[in-house]
Amino acid sequence: MLGYIYKYNIMTELTTRKCIACEGGMPHLMANEIEELHKQVPQWEIEDWHELKRRLKFKNFAEALAFVAKVGTLAESENHHPTIKFGWGFAEITTFTHAVDGLSENDFILAAKINRFLEK
């Protein structure tokens, strides 16, 4: 991934990118790469340099469910699937790339696209 990120401008808006399939043996992002990409999704927490997480609050269960449904549809279209927990008034999204056992650019792309749902 390192070459991929620097080959293309690292600060190109993540929402304009598409998740690409990762294969075993590819490296996960390094700390400096994570820090650069994190600038575009600062609302997300970096956990152990291994995953991105964001907890969101909603007025009720129906709003949380509607949000989770949007995230699910997005995840299918990107073929990159986060862990989603939700209940009355909250949703928690956690993403990392299983194939590299850590963070990849795909996690940041997904996070940026999820953020767009919250701007509307």
C-alpha positions in Angstrom: 0.0 0.0 0.0 2.8 2.4 0.7 3.7 2.7 -3.0 0.1 3.1 -3.9 -0.6 5.9 -1.5 2.5 7.9 -2.5 2.1 7.2 -6.2 -1.2 9.0 -6.0 -1.5 12.2 -4.0 -2.1 11.2 -0.4 -4.3 14.2 0.2 -6.6 13.5 -2.8 -10.0 13.6 -1.2 -10.8 10.1 0.0 -14.4 10.3 -1.0 -13.4 10.3 -4.7 -11.6 7.0 -4.4 -12.9 3.5 -4.5 -11.8 0.6 -2.3 -9.5 -1.8 -4.0 -9.2 -5.5 -3.2 -6.4 -6.3 -0.8 -4.6 -9.6 -1.0 -2.7 -11.4 1.7 1.0 -10.5 1.8 0.3 -6.8 1.2 1.6 -4.6 4.0 -0.6 -2.6 6.3 -0.2 1.2 6.5 2.7 2.5 8.6 2.2 5.1 11.3 3.2 8.1 9.2 0.8 7.0 6.4 -2.0 6.6 9.0 -1.4 10.0 10.4 -1.5 11.6 7.0 -4.8 9.9 6.0 -6.3 10.5 9.4 -6.2 14.2 8.7 -9.1 13.7 6.3 -11.2 11.8 8.9 -10.2 13.3 12.3 -13.5 12.4 13.9 -12.4 8.7 13.8 -10.3 7.3 16.5 -7.2 5.3 15.7 -7.0 2.2 17.9 -3.6 0.6 18.4 -2.6 1.6 14.9 -4.8 -1.3 13.8 -8.3 0.0 13.3 -10.5 3.0 12.9 -13.5 3.5 15.2 -16.3 6.1 15.4 -19.2 6.2 17.8 -22.3 8.2 16.8 -25.3 9.4 18.7 -28.8 9.5 17.3 -32.2 10.7 18.7 -33.7 7.2 18.7 -33.5 3.6 17.5 -35.1 4.4 14.1 -32.4 7.0 13.2 -29.6 4.6 14.3 -31.1 1.8 12.2 -31.5 4.1 9.1 -27.9 5.1 9.4 -26.7 1.5 9.8 -28.7 0.6 6.7 -26.9 3.3 4.7 -23.5 2.1 5.9 -24.4 -1.4 5.0 -25.3 -0.4 1.5 -22.1 1.6 1.1 -20.0 -1.3 2.5 -21.5 -3.7 -0.1 -20.8 -1.2 -2.9 -17.2 -0.7 -1.8 -16.7 -4.4 -1.0 -15.2 -3.4 2.3 -17.2 -4.4 5.4 -16.9 -2.8 8.8 -18.1 -4.1 12.1 -21.3 -2.3 13.1 -22.8 -2.2 16.5 -26.0 -0.2 17.2 -28.9 0.2 19.6 -31.2 2.8 20.8 -29.6 6.2 20.0 -26.2 5.0 19.0 -24.1 3.3 16.3 -20.5 2.3 16.5 -18.5 1.6 13.3 -15.1 -0.2 13.5 -13.0 -0.9 10.4 -9.7 -2.5 9.6 -8.5 -4.7 6.7 -8.4 -8.4 7.5 -6.2 -9.2 4.6 -3.4 -7.1 5.9 -4.3 -7.4 9.6 -4.3 -3.7 10.1 -5.3 -0.5 8.4 -5.3 0.1 4.7 -6.3 3.0 2.6 -9.7 1.3 2.1 -10.5 1.9 5.8 -10.0 5.6 5.4 -12.0 5.7 2.1 -14.9 4.0 3.9 -14.6 6.3 6.9 -14.7 9.4 4.7 -17.7 8.1 2.8 -19.5 7.3 6.0 -18.8 10.9 7.2 -20.6 12.2 4.2 -23.9 10.6 5.4 -23.6 12.8 8.5 -23.1 16.1 6.6 -26.6 15.9 5.1 
